């Protein structure tokens, strides 16, 4: 009886076949006009244990009762489904936090809540942006360390990134935008852009140092020679993402977050970083020279001690020979 009702009033997959390079499912179901009323059940037949066809009207009666249209379950428990959207001016993260606060305050003992759909994915991926940002910094630092063959000079380049982040946060705040996932994607872009501007100065200063210039001379000349290229490339990129910052239509909010953050970050990296990166290069290069001097001094001291021991050994051998 149950199988007959399911196949006719619901649906039942009975077979499949291949055609046009695709797999097609055969689903059994009555035509809509034959499954509109409860009385349609009396028109169905099912097979008895003796193999005879028995009408359902002989074993089924119908009556109207009050009951829910659907019993909702979630994770195996009876549940009530609640859908909501954030109000104007609030992010989805704030809406999720507000609903969690209300649920924790009002739900009686024995009741709890869980997220599904987009809210579940947002909660699950909430901390991945920070992890991606940290790994981006690590990768850039390792690449620069291999390029300069130094652990201190890449620190100069990486110190330009906080200025870009500060500029992006300031621009986002002034425009009243939220710190959403699109803005965080823009922060990842700023890691490469900030490193690029700093590399223009640092790489030129390193070349000047190899030519015998002093630290202060290399720092000043690198800042002067690389001022124009940095300003030109920064302005070109900022104007290039300007259409994102002023976009309209579907998906405009996502473009606003990316474009505004990148433009603000480029302004921060072009102004503040331009002042502080030469100073940081001077400090880090002095630090590198200090550590190299200590290393060379320690190596020289160890070599002299070994030579003294060897001379003493030779003298003792000569005395024994005599």
Secondary structure, 3 states (H helix, E strand, C coil): CHHHHHHHHCCEEEEEEEECCEEEEEEECCCHHHCCCHHHHHHCEEECCCCCEEEHHHCCCCCCCCCCCCCCEECCEECCCCCCCCCCCCCHHHHHHHHHHHHHHHCCCCCCCCCCHHHHHHHHCCCHHHHHHHHHHHHHHHHHHHHHCCCCHHHHHHCCHHHHHHHHHHHHHHHCCCCCHHHHHHHHHHHHHHHHHHHHHHHHHHHHHHCCCCHHHHHHHHHHHCHHHHHHHHHHHHHHCHHHHCCCCCCHHHHHHHHHHHHHHHHHHHHHHHHHHHHHHHHHHHHHHHHHHHHHHHHHHHHHHHHHHHHHHHHHHHHHHC
